[in-house]
Amino acid sequence: MKKMLRICAAPVFLAAASTVFAQSPLPSTPLRSEVSISVHDYAGVSTPVLAAAEEQAREIFRRAGLETVWLNCSPKLEKHEPKSCYFADATHLTLKISSHAMNAQVRDRIDVLGTSYPDEQGAGYFAYVFYDRVRELAQRRTLGHTLLADVMAHEVGHLLLGSNSHSVSGIMCARWDAEQLRNVSEGRMSFAASESRQMRERVFTRQSAHAKLAPVASQQATLTAASVTPR
């Protein structure tokens, strides 16, 4: 089942999103688990932008009680790439930043910002960000590296939360509207308390069991953004 995140302007949806973001920040949670993410940059993102986006994404997960290690893997590195760049399991994920969408299901959808492939059992190792669309929206809304950071966190969130992990608000919301883009610009996008707890429990269980989950019956979860007139 394909899942998408778009920008919409439905008043009821905006009201729900406003209620969530009006709450006080989540309390700090002791770090119990660690996840590694190999980032393969095929879009030529500038080093400062990618470093800033990774640092912000790291902070988003840290607020959720998860420590993340972002490993930079790039065709430019060639033989100098860490061996772990091509290793993936339940706690070592792969995020590919593509210059544009290649999948036939999303390449004609200019509002799709990224996609991931979790399965019914919560296993999923690969996620994708479509940088041409992220960059265009970021420039149009003056979001800088923050949009890339939040899209990266959203897609990795799908891999940690499993299928049916879109929410009605927050960073895992399926549709990002103008109100949420304002929260992106202010660095206020976060995982809900229940999502944070679920991710910690899943990662902790996987680490404790030292088990690798096989990708079974993968289904696509996509992140999209529709055109929004700058305010």
Sequence and secondary structure as in RCSB ss.txt:
>XXXX:A:sequence
MKKMLRICAAPVFLAAASTVFAQSPLPSTPLRSEVSISVHDYAGVSTPVLAAAEEQAREIFRRAGLETVWLNCSP
KLEKHEPKSCYFADATHLTLKISSHAMNAQVRDRIDVLGTSYPDEQGAGYFAYVFYDRVRELAQRRTLGHTLLAD
VMAHEVGHLLLGSNSHSVSGIMCARWDAEQLRNVSEGRMSFAASESRQMRERVFTRQSAHAKLAPVASQQATLTA
ASVTPR
>XXXX:A:secstr
  B       HHHHHHHHHHHTS         EEEEEEEEE S   HHHHHHHHHHHHHHHHHTTEEEEEEEE G
GGGGGS GGGG  BTTEEEEEEESS  STTTTT TTEEEEE   TTS   EEEEEHHHHHHHHHHHT TTHHHHH
HHHHHHHHHHH SS  BSSSTTBSB  HHHHHHHHTT     HHHHHHHHHHHHHHHHHT      S   EEEE 
      
